[in-house]
Amino acid sequence: MKNRLKAWLPTPETIRNNRWLRWLGPLLHQPRLWHFSRRGIALGLAIGIFFGLLIPVAQIPFAATLAVLARANLPVAVASTLVTNPVTFGPVYYGAYRLGQVVLGQRTSSPEEAAAALAKVQSGGSGEQEPADKALKRWWQKFGEVGKPLVVGLGIVATAAGFLSYAAVSLVWSLRVRWQRRRRLNQRGPRPAPPTHGKQP
């Protein structure tokens, strides 16, 4: 399982050579950031999903920085920011926008109105060659044009998804450990009965 997960995750060289993560320097060499433990995997996934859902740009540097500070698994935190991508962006942000309107008690927009508002956030800017500070500034300006519903909705969705992913990984990990332990015990077979030292009649 760990080997399959490692094959899917970015390599240490890829992360250390990332132009947005080079400033972390020696911090990226901490062994605990690459260790596959229950807490590290669960926390890394929660961090990555949180920032992946919360902001549309610069998710990787934010997730990586918090992963380093929290000593979570760094490759998992970086990879899980891909929860939002060109395929999932529309449904996620549309649902968050409508959720924010409901929470704030605002009039719920029609699908056409919501799509037009979200198009302002998604459009414009290269994002690939743009520095992180400029990308965030541009994104924040477009975010302000949409208003509070999207901010509130994304905050709720990102927080809930982060907590749920942490709980899910912790639960699955614990169940797997118990299953492996029970399997090893079954393979050993029943323990022999202790010898009796009483007198024979």
ABEGO torsion letter per residue (X at the ends): XAAAAAAABBBAAAAAABAAAAAAEAAAABAAAABBBAAAAAAAAAAAAAAAAABABGAAAAAAAAAAAAGBBAAAAAAAAAABBAAAAAAAAAAAAAAAAAAAGBBBBBAAAAAAAAAAAABEEAGAABBAAAAAAAAAAAAAAAEAAAAAAAAAAAAAAAAAAAAAAAAAAAAAAAAAAAAAAAAAEBBBBBBBABBBX
